[in-house]
Amino acid sequence: MTVAPPPREVFIQGVTLDGKTFRPSDWAERLAGAMSCFRPGGARGGIGAYIGYSPLCVPTVINGVKCVIVNEELRRLEPMAWDFVMNFARDNNLQVADACLLPDEPGGKSPK
């Protein structure tokens, strides 16, 4: 039995290739909001639905830098959405890193 590797993540950082902070300051929330309907199992709506980010495209702050973490599963689920976020990063000269967030250890401690 072959086990598929977990999807990787791409970190789009709010810093341009020449080191400047990207503006507007809410760019990460806007980009992730535009991707909110792209999620495993499809968009959820109707009575009782709430607004939330897709787990495949999440805004966050890492070491004081706004970022959007894009899970590679988005590429399989919706290639055009993947292209949209990758083109956004390229068109705005944003730094992009392939990585993977490490899960917290039991007890809430982060791995070292």
N, C-alpha and C positions, 0 to 999 in steps of 0.2 A: 504494500500500500504506500503510495506516494503522498506526502503531506505538502500541500502548497505553502510557500512562504507567506507570511503575513504581508498585507499591502504596505508599501513604504509611504512616507509622507514627504511632501515638498513644503518647505518653509519659504514663503514670500515675505521678505523683510521690508519694513518701512524706511529703508535707507537706499539711496540711489547708488549706482556703481561708482560715482565720484564722491560718495561719502556724505551727501546731504540728506537731511530728514525729509521724507516725502510728505507733501501736503495735499489735500486737507487732512487735519488731524484725525478725522473719523473715517479715513479711507478703508481701513480694515473692516469696520462694521458694515460699511456700505457694500463692499465686495462680497463679504460673507452673506449679507442680507439678500443680495441678488441671487445667490446660489442656494438659498434656504429650501427651495422646493426639491432639490436634488438630494435624495436620501434613499437608503436601502428600503425597499418596500413601496417606494413612490411617495408623492406628496400626501400629506394627511390634512384633511379639511373637514368642514361640516360643523355641526353643533358641538360645542365643547373644545374645538380646536384652538390652539394657541400659537402665537408667533414665536418661532425659535430658529436657531441656526441649524443647518444640516450638520450631522456629525462628520461629514466628508469635507467640510470647508468651515473652519472655526477661527474667529479672530482671537488673538491673545497678545500678551506682552511677555517678551523673553528678554531678560537682562536690560529692561528699560526701553526696548525697541518694540513698536507695534509690529505684529506679524499676522499672517493668515496661514494656518496649517491646512494644506490640501492633501487629502488622502488619495493615493493612486487608484483606489476603487472607483473614484469619480470618472476616471478615464474609461473604465469598462462599462460603467452604468450609463454615462452620457458623454460621449467623446466631444460633442460641441461645447458642453459646459466646461470640460477640461481645457479645451483650446481657448475658451474665453478667458479663464483665469490666467493661463500661461501667457497668452497674448497681452493681457493687462500688465503683467509683470514686465514683459519684454518692451512693450510700447512706452512704459514709464521708467525704463532703465533701473528697475528694482533688483536688488540682490536676491538670489534664489539659491537655496541649499537643499539637497536631498538629504533626508535624515529620518529618524524615527524617534518619537518620544518614548522614553523608558517608563514602564509602569511603576507606580509607587510600590515600595515594599510593604508587606503586611505591617500594620501599625502606623501607617501614614508616613514612613520614612522614605525619602528619595534615595535611590542608589547613588553611590559615589563613583 
